[in-house]
Amino acid sequence: MKRRGDGVTCGGCALSAVGATAAPLLWLSMPRTRRHLGGGFENEGMDYSVLLTELPFVVLAGAFLPLLAFTLLSRLLDRRRS
């Protein structure tokens, strides 16, 4: 089994970091999240428990889904070259 280059490894880590940063920002921009965090009429529907229940899953999904896609794409391209 051939070892992949450091550039591919660094690219996967960078993509994971970008995904873990971008996913919460996208989550915060959603109308449902804004409503839960105080954007409702006269604080209607404020629910700060979403920070403890949803936010960790958003960060994990943002980190792992791009990494999974990158890994699958990298393996498919490696198989085509061989």
Residue frames as a rotation matrix with the C-alpha (Angstrom) as fourth column:
MET 1
0.583 0.812 0.000 0.00
0.812 -0.583 0.000 0.00
0.000 0.000 -1.000 0.00
LYS 2
-0.310 -0.698 0.646 1.42
0.678 -0.639 -0.365 3.36
0.667 0.325 0.671 -1.02
ARG 3
-0.176 0.179 -0.968 1.58
0.829 -0.503 -0.244 6.19
-0.531 -0.845 -0.060 1.43
ARG 4
0.614 0.472 0.632 -0.10
0.736 -0.631 -0.244 9.37
0.284 0.616 -0.735 0.26
GLY 5
-0.337 -0.790 0.512 1.78
0.572 -0.604 -0.555 12.62
0.748 0.106 0.656 0.16
ASP 6
-0.640 0.027 -0.768 1.76
0.706 -0.375 -0.601 15.16
-0.304 -0.927 0.220 2.91
GLY 7
-0.955 0.284 -0.084 -0.09
-0.294 -0.869 0.398 17.59
0.041 0.405 0.913 0.66
VAL 8
-0.318 0.872 -0.372 -3.13
-0.010 0.390 0.921 15.34
0.948 0.296 -0.115 0.51
THR 9
-0.186 0.191 -0.964 -3.09
0.924 0.366 -0.106 14.91
0.333 -0.911 -0.244 4.28
CYS 10
-0.841 -0.177 -0.512 -2.73
0.372 -0.875 -0.309 18.64
-0.393 -0.450 0.802 4.83
GLY 11
-0.814 0.580 -0.006 -5.55
-0.347 -0.479 0.807 19.32
0.465 0.659 0.591 2.35
GLY 12
-0.141 0.778 -0.612 -7.88
0.446 0.602 0.662 16.97
0.884 -0.180 -0.432 4.21
CYS 13
-0.328 -0.049 -0.943 -7.12
0.938 -0.133 -0.320 18.59
-0.109 -0.990 0.090 7.55
ALA 14
-0.970 -0.042 -0.238 -7.58
0.019 -0.995 0.099 22.09
-0.241 0.091 0.966 6.12
LEU 15
-0.576 0.812 -0.093 -10.90
-0.191 -0.023 0.981 21.09
0.795 0.583 0.168 4.56
SER 16
-0.073 0.517 -0.853 -12.04
0.808 0.532 0.253 19.66
0.584 -0.671 -0.457 7.88
ALA 17
-0.619 -0.222 -0.753 -11.10
0.682 -0.627 -0.376 22.87
-0.389 -0.746 0.540 9.71
VAL 18
-0.952 0.303 -0.050 -12.94
-0.282 -0.795 0.537 25.01
0.123 0.526 0.842 7.15
GLY 19
-0.317 0.875 -0.366 -16.01
0.122 0.421 0.899 22.80
0.940 0.240 -0.241 7.42
ALA 20
-0.150 0.214 -0.965 -15.97
0.962 0.257 -0.093 22.91
0.228 -0.943 -0.244 11.23
THR 21
-0.806 -0.156 -0.570 -15.84
0.328 -0.920 -0.213 26.71
-0.492 -0.359 0.793 11.04
ALA 22
-0.891 0.436 -0.126 -18.34
-0.360 -0.509 0.782 27.22
0.276 0.742 0.611 8.22
ALA 23
-0.465 0.756 -0.461 -21.03
0.498 0.654 0.570 24.85
0.733 0.036 -0.680 9.49
PRO 24
-0.278 0.406 -0.871 -21.77
0.905 -0.192 -0.379 26.76
-0.321 -0.894 -0.314 12.74
LEU 25
-0.826 -0.031 -0.563 -21.79
-0.076 -0.983 0.166 30.05
-0.559 0.180 0.809 10.84
LEU 26
-0.776 0.590 -0.225 -24.32
-0.212 0.093 0.973 28.65
0.595 0.802 0.053 8.40
TRP 27
-0.358 0.629 -0.690 -26.31
0.814 0.572 0.099 27.17
0.458 -0.526 -0.717 11.30
LEU 28
-0.531 0.099 -0.841 -26.41
0.601 -0.656 -0.457 30.57
-0.597 -0.748 0.289 13.03
SER 29
-0.912 0.144 -0.383 -27.74
-0.338 -0.794 0.506 32.25
-0.231 0.591 0.773 9.89
MET 30
-0.714 0.689 -0.125 -30.79
0.445 0.584 0.679 29.96
0.541 0.429 -0.724 9.66
PRO 31
-0.277 0.687 0.671 -34.15
-0.497 -0.700 0.512 31.52
0.822 -0.192 0.536 10.64
ARG 32
0.626 0.527 -0.575 -34.96
0.153 0.640 0.753 28.65
0.765 -0.559 0.320 13.00
THR 33
-0.064 -0.748 -0.660 -31.73
0.930 0.195 -0.312 29.13
0.362 -0.634 0.683 14.95
ARG 34
-0.804 -0.208 0.558 -32.16
0.103 -0.971 -0.214 32.90
0.586 -0.115 0.802 15.10
ARG 35
0.175 0.946 0.273 -35.66
-0.391 -0.188 0.901 32.41
0.904 -0.265 0.337 16.49
HIS 36
0.623 0.028 -0.782 -34.35
0.553 0.692 0.465 30.07
0.553 -0.722 0.416 19.22
LEU 37
-0.291 -0.856 -0.427 -31.58
0.944 -0.184 -0.276 32.47
0.158 -0.483 0.861 20.16
GLY 38
-0.345 0.220 -0.912 -33.80
0.561 -0.731 -0.389 35.49
-0.753 -0.646 0.129 20.73
GLY 39
-0.995 -0.074 -0.069 -34.93
-0.012 -0.597 0.802 36.57
-0.100 0.799 0.593 17.29
GLY 40
-0.425 0.905 0.031 -38.61
0.833 0.378 0.404 35.82
0.354 0.197 -0.914 17.95
PHE 41
-0.053 0.528 0.848 -41.29
-0.012 -0.849 0.528 38.38
0.999 0.018 0.051 18.72
GLU 42
0.396 0.138 0.908 -40.87
-0.803 -0.428 0.415 39.56
0.446 -0.893 -0.059 22.34
ASN 43
-0.543 -0.784 0.300 -38.40
-0.840 0.499 -0.215 36.75
0.019 -0.369 -0.929 23.01
GLU 44
0.545 0.783 0.300 -41.00
-0.738 0.618 -0.272 34.18
-0.398 -0.073 0.914 22.08
GLY 45
0.978 -0.084 -0.189 -39.51
-0.022 0.866 -0.499 30.78
0.205 0.492 0.846 21.57
MET 46
0.216 -0.955 0.202 -36.14
-0.880 -0.280 -0.383 31.50
0.423 -0.095 -0.901 23.16
ASP 47
0.990 0.044 0.134 -34.42
-0.093 0.919 0.384 28.20
-0.106 -0.393 0.914 23.78
TYR 48
0.354 -0.934 -0.050 -30.73
-0.933 -0.348 -0.094 28.28
0.070 0.080 -0.994 24.61
SER 49
0.320 -0.225 0.920 -30.58
-0.313 0.892 0.327 24.51
-0.894 -0.392 0.215 24.97
VAL 50
0.995 0.015 0.100 -29.95
0.090 0.320 -0.943 24.37
-0.046 0.947 0.317 21.22
LEU 51
0.435 -0.899 0.052 -26.40
-0.827 -0.422 -0.372 25.51
0.356 0.119 -0.927 22.00
LEU 52
-0.264 -0.521 0.812 -25.88
-0.821 0.563 0.094 22.32
-0.506 -0.642 -0.576 23.99
THR 53
0.226 0.454 0.862 -27.88
-0.008 0.886 -0.464 19.93
-0.974 0.097 0.204 21.82
GLU 54
0.921 0.248 0.300 -27.53
0.280 0.113 -0.953 21.02
-0.271 0.962 0.035 18.20
LEU 55
0.738 -0.636 -0.224 -24.29
-0.674 -0.709 -0.205 22.99
-0.028 0.303 -0.953 18.06
PRO 56
-0.102 -0.838 0.536 -21.94
-0.591 0.485 0.645 20.07
-0.800 -0.251 -0.545 18.87
PHE 57
0.185 0.234 0.954 -23.55
0.499 0.814 -0.297 17.97
-0.847 0.531 0.034 16.15
VAL 58
0.987 0.157 -0.042 -23.29
0.058 -0.581 -0.812 20.83
-0.152 0.799 -0.582 13.67
VAL 59
0.389 -0.916 -0.100 -19.57
-0.873 -0.401 0.277 21.23
-0.293 -0.020 -0.956 14.39
LEU 60
-0.229 -0.468 0.853 -18.92
-0.214 0.879 0.425 17.48
-0.950 -0.086 -0.302 14.14
ALA 61
0.521 0.481 0.705 -20.88
0.583 0.403 -0.706 17.19
-0.623 0.779 -0.070 10.90
GLY 62
0.952 -0.189 -0.242 -19.08
-0.293 -0.790 -0.539 20.23
-0.089 0.584 -0.807 9.51
ALA 63
0.077 -0.988 0.133 -15.74
-0.864 0.000 0.504 18.64
-0.498 -0.153 -0.854 10.32
PHE 64
-0.369 -0.288 0.884 -16.42
-0.122 0.957 0.261 15.07
-0.921 -0.011 -0.389 9.20
LEU 65
0.610 0.680 0.408 -18.60
0.302 0.276 -0.912 15.39
-0.733 0.680 -0.037 6.10
PRO 66
0.791 -0.378 -0.481 -16.08
-0.612 -0.515 -0.601 17.38
-0.020 0.769 -0.638 4.02
LEU 67
-0.239 -0.915 0.325 -13.31
-0.877 0.347 0.332 15.07
-0.417 -0.205 -0.886 5.23
LEU 68
-0.057 0.314 0.948 -15.34
0.089 0.947 -0.309 12.02
-0.994 0.067 -0.082 4.22
ALA 69
0.910 0.415 -0.003 -16.07
0.062 -0.142 -0.988 13.49
-0.410 0.899 -0.155 0.78
PHE 70
0.455 -0.827 -0.331 -12.40
-0.890 -0.438 -0.127 14.39
-0.040 0.352 -0.935 0.34
THR 71
-0.355 -0.587 0.728 -11.30
-0.578 0.750 0.323 10.88
-0.735 -0.306 -0.605 1.32
LEU 72
0.299 0.555 0.776 -13.75
0.302 0.717 -0.629 9.21
-0.905 0.422 0.047 -1.05
LEU 73
0.962 0.037 -0.269 -12.79
-0.220 -0.479 -0.850 11.50
-0.160 0.877 -0.452 -3.92
SER 74
0.141 -0.989 -0.033 -9.10
-0.964 -0.145 0.225 10.95
-0.227 0.000 -0.974 -3.25
ARG 75
-0.321 -0.227 0.920 -9.51
-0.217 0.963 0.162 7.17
-0.922 -0.147 -0.358 -3.28
LEU 76
0.664 0.609 0.434 -11.55
0.310 0.304 -0.901 7.24
-0.680 0.733 0.013 -6.47
LEU 77
0.829 -0.407 -0.383 -8.95
-0.559 -0.577 -0.596 9.35
0.022 0.708 -0.706 -8.23
ASP 78
-0.152 -0.918 0.368 -6.16
-0.867 0.302 0.396 7.11
-0.475 -0.258 -0.841 -6.94
ARG 79
0.018 0.230 0.973 -7.91
0.122 0.965 -0.231 4.04
-0.992 0.122 -0.010 -8.32
ARG 80
0.935 0.355 0.010 -8.29
0.074 -0.168 -0.983 5.65
-0.348 0.919 -0.184 -11.74
ARG 81
0.468 -0.836 -0.285 -4.58
-0.883 -0.458 -0.107 6.41
-0.041 0.302 -0.953 -11.88
SER 82
-0.298 -0.617 0.728 -3.62
-0.616 0.707 0.347 2.84
-0.729 -0.345 -0.591 -11.04
